[in-house]
Amino acid sequence: MSTKKAAKTGKPGKTDKLIVPEEGSKFELARIKEFIREVKNEFLKVAWPDKKHTVATAGVVVVLVIMISFYLGAVDLILGKLIGLVIK
């Protein structure tokens, strides 16, 4: 396995301790495979909600977004009218 030289830091005479592998090396491919394997294992540990719970939660979010939108729109309209009256 060949590696590139350590990258230089901003200070003269100092080098980073991290050795960077060449692109396409087996070392890099092995690390990617290990990462994917670990991600799959973590996804198996997740307690996914059932469809009924997901739909109910999404419904609550949609209703709250609509209510907050109307509230902010009304506040914006009222404050715009008040500022318009003050400016005149």
N, C-alpha and C positions, 0 to 999 in steps of 0.2 A: 504494500500500500504506500503510495507516494503522497507526500504532503507539500503544500506550499510553505515558503518561509513565513515566519511570524510577521504580522503587520507592524509597522513602526508607529509609535505614538508621536505626539507633538513634541516631545522632549528628545533632544539629540542623545544617542547612545542607549536609549531605552527601547525595549521591544515588548509587545504583549506576550503573555504566557500562553495564549490560546493558539493552537496550531490549526489552521484552516485546511480541510481536505480539498483536493482538486475536485472540480465539478465532474459528476458522472462516476465517481469512485464507488466501490462497493460499500465503503463506510457510510457514505451519505444515503445510499439506497437502503441499507440495513436500518438506519435510524428512522427513515420514513416508514418502513414496514412496521417497525416497533411502535411508532406513534399511532398508526392506523389501528393496529391490534389493541392498543390501550384505549383508544377512542371507542371501539366496538364494545370492549368490556365495560366501560363506563356507561354507555347507552343501555346496556342490559341491566344495570343497577337502578336506572331511573324508574320511578313509579309514575307511569303515564296515566292521566285521568281518563275516565270513560267518556263516551260520546255525549251522554246526557249532561254531565258536569261541564264539559267544554262548551256546549251550546248555551247552557244557562249562563255561564260566566261571560261568554261573548255577548249575549243579549244584554246583560247588565252594563257592560262597557259601552255598547252602542247607545243605550238609553241615556247613560250619564253624559256621553259626548254630545248628544242632541240637546239635553237640558243645559249643559254648560255653554254650548254654542248660542242658544237663544238668550241666556242670561248676559253673556258678554256682548252680543249684538244689541240688546236693549240698553245696556249701560253705555255702550259706544254711541248709540243714537241719542240718548238723553244728554250725555256730556257734550256731544257735538252741537246739539241745539243750544245748550247753556253757553258754551263758549262763543257760538255765533251771536247770541244776544249780547254778551259782554263786549265783543269786539265792535258791534254796531254802535 
